Amino acid sequence: MKRYHLHLTSFVVLVASLLAPFMAEESRAQYIYPTFKKVSVKANAQGKAEADIEYIAISNASQSTILTHIDNLNRKKVFGDEVIYIDNQAAANKIALELTEYYYDGIFAIPSQTTRQSVQVIRGGKYITFYTDVFIYFGGANGMPISATECYNLQNGNVLNLAYLSTGSWRGALKRAIYNKCCTRVETLFCTYDDIEIPTMCALTEFGVQFFFATGEIAANVEGPIIIEISDDELRSMGVSIRW
């Protein structure tokens, strides 16, 4: 029995040594750290509308199926659902063409869309967060600013859904914390504590979570989007279930 045990142990060690290079290679392939490049493309639809799109692409996406997946999802967020099947220029042309329905024979300004994006890798390389700012102009004094954010898990490519933070037993405490910080951040709010809602558009940061209020949602347009950050420690003190 003792001799059998030794032989079995030797066999396990041998198999492990043979598989180690492949396991290491798989691990490296799964957790490749992303690198980035800025991609810019412009389009003009028959002189009636313009699109100026600048976004962040993952330059080494081809080295990992997870990075490819995240890169494709981000491009879809920037250009629309059909972007996987068309190139960047065609996607920008499509956006410009869609804007032409707001063109009124040259009486008003040419409608346009400007998109800018930034990115952060956080939490020791575990997550990647994209920030997207879109400005759509149809003429007149003001345009339509839109801010969006999306966070992905770099270990599996899944979207980190933070919308659950707006529910749960901690909701009252979190709402109060966000409202108090809004009062500090903005001199005049358009809402009371009773009126304010916990934003479902959130972004994970290195040490907490950012909550986004759209331009004009709770304050004057000149204030732009109102971004309130609550740290992990603050969330834990409220009894929030941390799922990242």
Stockholm file with secondary structure:
# STOCKHOLM 1.0

chainA/1-244         MKRYHLHLTSFVVLVASLLAPFMAEESRAQYIYPTFKKVSVKANAQGKAEADIEYIAISNASQSTILTHIDNLNRKKVFGDEVIYIDNQAAANKIALELTEYYYDGIFAIPSQTTRQSVQVIRGGKYITFYTDVFIYFGGANGMPISATECYNLQNGNVLNLAYLSTGSWRGALKRAIYNKCCTRVETLFCTYDDIEIPTMCALTEFGVQFFFATGEIAANVEGPIIIEISDDELRSMGVSIRW
#=GR chainA/1-244 SS CHHHHHHHHHHHHHHHHHHHHHHHHHHHHHTCCCCEEEEEEEEESTTSCEEEEEEEEETTGGGCHHHHHHHHHHHHHHHCGGGGGSCHHHHHHHHHHHHGGGCCTTSSCCCEEEEEEEEEEETTTTEEEEEEEEEEECSSSCCEEEEEEEEEETTTCCBCCCGGGGSSTTHHHHHHHHHHHHHHHCSSCSSCTTTCCCCSCEEECSSEEEEEECTTTSSCGGGCSEEEEEEHHHHHHTTCCCCC
#=GC SS_cons         CHHHHHHHHHHHHHHHHHHHHHHHHHHHHHTCCCCEEEEEEEEESTTSCEEEEEEEEETTGGGCHHHHHHHHHHHHHHHCGGGGGSCHHHHHHHHHHHHGGGCCTTSSCCCEEEEEEEEEEETTTTEEEEEEEEEEECSSSCCEEEEEEEEEETTTCCBCCCGGGGSSTTHHHHHHHHHHHHHHHCSSCSSCTTTCCCCSCEEECSSEEEEEECTTTSSCGGGCSEEEEEEHHHHHHTTCCCCC
//
